[in-house]
Amino acid sequence: MKNMEVIVAKKCGFCHGVENAIKMAEKKLTEKGNIYSLGAIIHNKDVVEQLAAKGLKTVESVDEVKSGTVLIRSHGAAPEQIEKLKAKGINIVDATCVLVKRVQRIASELKARLHSRSYR
């Protein structure tokens, strides 16, 4: 059997938004203990399990959270979800990626423009 050379790309790993969300989760887990993540923080079973062992509980719905702190993952959350969390008095840690926030802002602006037009 011949030796195989493995070449690792100079830039590999998680994107900046995911790295930031993981760092924020780890920091908050150290400060507060158990927190919730609205959806899996990342699509990587090993990382999700490591963070779960530290106290990060993944929930799929705002209705599953009665109190405490919720981390908004790098993919963000719908405005309705954020409003529902605020109405419940939940502490929100926003780890939404800056690029995702930019796209959300643009979508919101386009939606506002669309609704401001009068249709006949």
C-alpha positions, 0 to 999 in steps of 0.5 A: 500500500502506498502512502497517501498525502493529505492536504488540508486547505489553508482556510478550512473549518467553520465560517466566522458566524458559526465560530462566533455563535459557538464562542458566545454559547461557551461564554454564556454557559460559563456565566449562566449555566444552562441556556437554550438554543433556538434550533441546533447551534450548528449542523455538526452533531459532535459540536452540538453534543459537546455544548449540550454536555455543558448545558446548552439545550436545543429547542425547536420552538419558543413555546418550549422555553418558559424562562431563562436565556435563549441563544439565537444561533448564527442562522438567526430567527424570525422576527415573530420568534424574537418578539415572542421571546421578548414578550415572555421576558426571556433573556436573548443572546443574539449570535446571528451572523452579521451577513445573515443580519444584513440579508434580514435587514434587506428583506425587511426593507424590501417587504416594507417597500412592497407593502407601502405601494398601493395596488389597484 
